[in-house]
Amino acid sequence: MVDIAFGPERGPRPDATDTRAAYLEMVRRKRMYGGLLLAIFVALMASGFLLAESRNAGGLWNGAPRVFDFPAEVLTEAWAKRANLPGLFLDHVPALIETINIAAVSTLLGGLAAMALALLSTRGLARWPRAIPLFRRSMDGLRAIPEIVIALVLIYILGGGPVPAVIAIALHTGGALGKLFSEVAENADLKPVEGLHSVGATWFQRMWLGVIPQVAPNWISYALLRFEINVRASAILGFVGEGGIGHDLKIAMQWGQGRYDEVVAIFALLFLAIFAIDRLSDHFRNRLVRGH
């Protein structure tokens, strides 16, 4: 008989009647396996670092003493031109609004797609149970591809602008939120669904009246959290020509010296916007989930 606790190999076993000895042996084995895994992890990290260092043109250790030189140069110039910062804030507010609009539209579209994917991939709720693996793998695929990769592909098809950014973020959002929405829907009470089914309700009516009222607070909470992430993602996509405040930041940094005050103004404006969105969404999430 195979000993489940200590493995299939032959050898002495602790007396089953001696609970303390069996427990100590199990703890020792866990510590040994944990130590081996830690040693393997450290070795892999060290080898990866040495490989990256050998392929790095400048070298980490050689560049480490100068890591703060560029930020110091940027902040010094911005401080010298600090009188220009309020005007620069106002100049870039339209670009910030565009970034927030991209995040809002993509979150809405991705959230609607996630709702459908979640309900179609949840056991006990799916319209076509045999297609559950297909919908789950679809969400995995959407979630696995980064937004910037999708955006770079769409640029060749649609050109630059906010539309490729909206599509790229919405696709990734659909996969990410679909997974979270599905986990919430799995915990829904099926009694209302069964009651609606018994009186002849369609699948859509069962979902709309029996499931969505139960899961809506958590779904909206996850959507608000995703909106925060999408604001940052839309700003990053600006670096690849997708518009918004990220595009302005890219141009300012490419100009280099003489425009560093604009770089600081954009960073500060983006930070304040993300901070405000984070606090507002956190407040609404607390009210939705905890009721206060």
Secondary structure, 3 states (H helix, E strand, C coil): CCECCCECCCCCCCCCCCHHHHHHHHHHHHHHHHHHHHHHHHHHHHHHHHHHHHHCCCCHHHHHHHCCHHHHHHHHHHHHCHHHHHHHHHHHHHHHHHHHHHHHHHHHHHHHHHHHHHHHCCCCCCCCHHHHHHHHHHHHHHHHCCHHHHHHHHHHHHCCCHHHHHHHHHHHHHHHHHHHHHHHHHCCCCHHHHHHHHCCCCHHHHHHHHHHHHHHHHHHHHHHHHHHHHHHHHHHHHHHCCCCHHHHHHHHHHHCCCCHHHHHHHHHHHHHHHHHHHHHHHHHHHHHHHCC
